[in-house]
Amino acid sequence: MINSLLLKGLVNQEVKTTTTQIALWEGIGIWSIAYKKLRYKKRAIEKINTDIEQKSKILNKVYGNEPLKLSARLQKHLFSQLKLETEDISTIRELDELCISVENEAIQLERELSKGEFKGDSIDGLIKYTIQKMFNDLSKNFTKKGSEEQDNIVKEIMEVLREMPDDHKEKLQHELKVEELSEKAIKKAITTGGLGIAFAALVEIAGFSAYMFATKTLAAITGIIGLTLPFSIYATITSFMAFLANPIVLIMLFTGFLRFITKTSKRKIRNAYIPTLVSQIAISSTIGEVRIDDLNKLVKNINI
């Protein structure tokens, strides 16, 4: 029996999701950020997002038919970042236990990152909190868009909501306190932040199946609204960019005097991503049962 939602999700999640996660993880190097800050200035974050999307497409083209190679690559990044030993891992059970350790580390990191706002102690609690944060990001970005773009975002969300089971629609409708899930009602819910709250309440009632529709809703509009870069990473990167704005700091950086700071900052940025990443992967555990052959392949690839 597999207990780790992270392990199940690594096997189950869609290739495009995995390639985006890998592209983001590998694309947030400090030197790369420093270069973009110098060259693109105020457009640096936009350029980071664009590069992540391009790398994701390349990974998808190269490894699209070998999803487990992508999963193995992603799990290696997590284990390495958290300094978890993998040399003695030779069975599915051992890999399962290692992935549970990653989940626990992600929970602890979120407690620290949220400065006490997140008080959960389970992967379920972390997932719910992460989804709420992502919907908050949606609300913040949505209000900055023009009327036409907002209408396109609402239409994409409506397409996902139409796929929901009728009982889920009724519960969501009840939580939003509307007579029907119309475009007008959804637009208002996004603007006020009510959509995320409603989905969180729906999860309480309907369980993991509601998680899938929440993430589908977010995934449907990621490209339109620019949510490739999760807010937790965005905040850390922008903080680092503010640090780089000092000309003396830039001179020291490119002459090698800030090697320790760059190493620490890179670790800090990736740690900021881990809770969101682990939650995203864990949600995909609901897609279906995992095959033993696939799990064995992940075990085999862990130390390659």
N, C-alpha and C positions, 0 to 999 in steps of 0.2 A: 504494500500500500504506500502510495506517495503522499506525504503530508505537506510538502512545500508547494505553495501556490506559485512561487517563483519558478521552480523547476518545471511544473506543468505548463506554465505560460511560455517558457523558453522554447518548448517543443511546439506549442499550439499557435503562437501569434503569427500574424501575416508577415510575409517577407518584407513588404514595404515598411511596415512598422519597425521591424528589426534593423533594416538598412538605415532608416532615419535616426534611430537611437545610436547606432554605431558611428554614423557620420557626425552626429552631434558630439559624442564622446571624444572622438579622435580629432575633431575640428576646433576644440576649445583650448588649444595650446597658447601659452602666454606670449610667445614670440609672434605667433600669427595675429593675436589680438593687438599687440603693440604695433605691428606693421599696418594693420587696418586702421588703427586709431590715427596714425601719422598720415596715411594716404587719403582716407575717406572722411576723416573728422566726424561730423555729425551723422554721416551716413554709415558709420562703422558697423552698428548693430544690424542694419539692413543688409550690408554686405556679408556679414557672418551668416545670417539666415539664408541668403542666396547660395553661398558656398556649401552649406549643409545640405540643401535641397539638391544641388548638383552632384555632390559626392554620393548621396543616397541613390540617385538614379544610376550612377556608375556601378555601385555595389549590386544593385538590383539586376543590372544587365549581366554582370560577371557571375554572380552567385545565385541568381533567381531560381535556378533549378536545383540548387543544393542548400535549402534553408537551414539544415542542421549545422553546416559549416559556419553560417552566420551566427547561429545560436551559440556555438562553441566559442566563437570569437568574442561575443558579447559577455559570456559568462567569465571568460578569462580576464577581461577588463575589470569586472566587478571583484573577482577574487584577488587580483593583483592590487587594486586600489585599497582594499580593506585588509591587505596583508594576511590573507587566509592561506594556510598551507594546503597544497593540493598533491604533493608527491605521493602520499600514501592512499589516495583515492583510487579504488579499483572496483567498487561495486555501486549499484544504483542506490542502495541504502546509504552508503557513505556520502554520495553526491547529494542525496536528499537532505541529509543532516547539515551538509555544508551550505546548501541553499537556505535552510532555515536560519543558519547563522547570519547569512547576508540579510535576510528579512529583519532579524533582531537588530543588526547594525543600522539598517535603514530607519527603523523606528526610533532608535536612540539619536541618530543624526537629526531627524525631524524635530525631536524635542529641543535639541540645542539650537537648530536653525530658527525655529519659531519663537524662541525665547519664552517658552512656557505656554504658548497658545495651544499647541498640540499636547494633549495629555493621554493619548491612547497608548495601549500596550500590546496591540495585536496588529497583524497585517490587514485585517478587515478594517480596523479603525484608521490605519494609515491610508488605505485606498479611498475611504470615504472623505477623509480630510484633503487628500490630493485632488480628488475630483472637484470638491468645493473650491479649492484654490484656482483650478484651471477655469472653472466657470466665472470666477471673479476676474481672471485675466481677460476672459471673453468680454465681460461687461465693460471693462476699462478700455479695451481696444475698439469695441463696437461703437461707443459714443464718439470716437474720433473719426469715424468713417462718414462719407457723404451719404445722402439719401439713397442713391441708386445702389451703392455697395451694401448698405444696410438691408435693402430689399432682397438682394441676391443671397446674403447670408441667411436671412429668414427663410427664403425658399429652400435652400439646402437643408436647413434644420427640419423644415416641414416634411421633406422627402424621407428623412430618417424616422420621424415620428409616425408617419403613415405605416411603417413596418412593424410598429409596436403592437403587441397583443391588445385586444380591446380592454381587458381589465387594467393593464398598465396605463392606457390612455385615460381611462376614467379616474384612476388614482392621481395621475399627474394633473388632470383637469381640476380635481378636487383640491389638490395642494395649491394650485395657482389661483383658485377661487374664480374660475371662469366657466361660462356656460358651454363653450367649445374651444378646441385648440386651433384657433384661427391665427392667421399671420399677424393680425393686430395684437392679439393676446401674447403671442410669443415674442414679438418685438418689444412690448412693454416689459415682459418678464426678463428679457436680456438686459435691458436698460437699467432696471431697478435691482438686478442681481437675484431676482426671484426664481429664475430657471434653475440655477444651481441648488438653491435651498429646496426646491420642489423635487429635484432628482435625488437629493440626499434623503429626503423623507420617503421617496418611492423605494429607495434601496432598503430602508428599514423594514418596509412592508413586503416587497417582492423579492428581496435577496439579490444574488449575483446576476441574474438575468437583466436586472435594471442597470447594473454597472455597464454591461455591454452596450446598451442603448445610449447611456450617458457618454461613453467614450466614442461611440459612432457619431453622435451629435457633434462632439468636439472635432473629431477627425474630418468630418464632412466639410468643415469651414476653416480648417487650419491654413490651407493655401490662400484662401481669400483674405483672412483677417491677420495672418502673420503670427501664428502661435507656435512656430517651429521651436523657438527659444523659450523654454519655460521661465516663468517669472523669477523663480529662485536663482537660476543661472544668470538671467538678465540683470538682477540686482547686484550679484557678485561681480559680474563683468563690468557693469557701469561704474561700480565702486573702484575697481582696478583701473579703469580708463581715467577716472578723475585723478587717481594717483599718478598716472602717466602724463597728465596734463602739465605737470611741473617740468620745465625744460632741463633742470639739473638732474632730475630723476631719469629722464630719457638718455641723457649723456652717460650717466652711470650704468644704466641698463645695457646699452650697446657697447660699453667698454668692459663688461663682465663683472662689475662690482656688486651687482644685485642678484647674483646667481641663486643665493639662498632664498631671497624674497620671491623670485620667479618660480622656484620649485614649490615653495609654500603656497603661493597664489594659485598655481595650477592644481595642486591638491585640494585647495579650498573650493575652487570652482567645480571640480568633479564631485566632491563631497556634497555640494549643494544640489547636484543633479541626482544623486543616488536615491533619495526617497521617492522622487517623482518617477524615475526610471523603474525602480522595483515595483512600484504600484502599477504602472502601465503594463509591465510584463505579467504581473500576478493576475490582472483582470482577464487576460487572455486564457487563463486556466479554465475558464468556464466554457470555452468553445467546444470541447469534447474530451473524450478519454485519450490518454497518451498511450502510444504503442511501446512495448518493452524494447523492441528493436531500436527505436529512436533514442530511448534513454540509454541504452548500451552504447550507442554511437557517441553520445555526449560524454559518457564516462571515458570511452576510448580516446576522445579528442582532448581531454582535459589537460594532459601533460605533453601534448605534441607542440 
